[in-house]
Amino acid sequence: MHTRAHEYIVIGAGGTGAATAYELARTGHDVLLLEQFTIGHDRGSSFGPSRIFRFAYEEPDYARLAASALEAWRDLEADAGARLLWQTGGLDLGPHGVRSLQRTADTLAEIGHAGTWLDANELQRRYPQWRVPDDWAALYSEHAGIVNPSLTVELLAAMTRVHGGTVLERTPVVRLELGPTPVVHTERGRFAARRVVVAAGGWLPTLFPQLGKALRVSLEATMFFRPRNLADFAPERFPIFIAHDRSQAYGFPAFGLPGVKIALHGSGPAVDADARPLDVAPDMIERARAFLERHLPAAAGPLMEARTCLYTNAPAEDFVLLPHPRSEAVLIASPCSGHGFKFVPLTGRIVAAAARGEAHPGWLDRFRSPEVQAALNG
């Protein structure tokens, strides 16, 4: 069988893979992007109308990375000629003094983007949609907002083609042959490359079964509820939010669909990406509704939509970017753990630089996960 050669191959056209292929093509390289489904499919992690953009992290590393990602988003918007990021402001809120909330405030101040503290009364005065206990506080950050994953992925793939790259949809990878010149075996033939980037998200443990020891793929859900008064939850009147309480809820104004979107971070069960259910469990919908009834009662209207998605969870919720220990020509790229999409244009640059054998200032040593390395060696 004939083997077709490319300079670079990227496996997986979710946010990371599509951004990496785009960056390689944009900088003049021959790149092939392979997607097992279609561009923008809804079986993985990179789809839907909205993901949170924020600088607000407990860890300074990720906060600084997010601040750097803002410029990368604006560069991508300029190249594509489309808006992808909307800054609505954001609220981190929860019981006053909760450790994660205070550490987030400290980190924002450390990186030069200090937020504004609101006590419960001031929160409800500014945003009367909220009902919180008297001992709650909120940290407002003006830089937070929304990015559109479906539009972003479609544009990244389209711009990869514009810059001379090749995109093949409906091309599942059957096997990856390691070595100094890796060979990717697919249902549409074999492809060889100088460097292969594996950005397969929840399918990483399918391609490398030993990664099941280090990566946990979980089934998460997002839900849209129709508010009583839609105008009260418009983006200019209702910021994105993250709750620092036991619910782990986060949500969005009415954007994409005319309803309030809510999800419960990292609350789903472990699944196989190919065998997972597509329907949202009723108890997850009820938990989301309970949060709204308790804290945003005007948003707790009829359920409009509920959809599943995948998290690919690495140890400590870190990103993973490292060469395969048995082949330096194969890069494992999993900047996800349920919080990766806000970085997509920047992580595309970081992964593309690693593929070219170059250093990028955004690369962090914590991406070289010892647990993932150990699993790949096993």
MOUR-V612889 format. One record per helix or strand. SS is the DSSP state (H for helix, E for strand). FROM is the first residue (numbers start at 0). LEN is the number of residues. Records with the same first field share a line. If there is no record, write none. Layout:
SS->FROM-LEN  FROM-LEN
This chain:
E->2-9  30-4  50-3  84-3  89-6  115-4  135-6  144-3  165-3  172-5  182-4  188-10  215-10  233-1  239-4  248-4  253-1  259-5  269-1  302-11  319-5  326-8
H->14-12  59-21  98-12  119-7  148-14  200-7  208-5  229-4  281-14  296-3  314-3  340-15  364-3  369-8
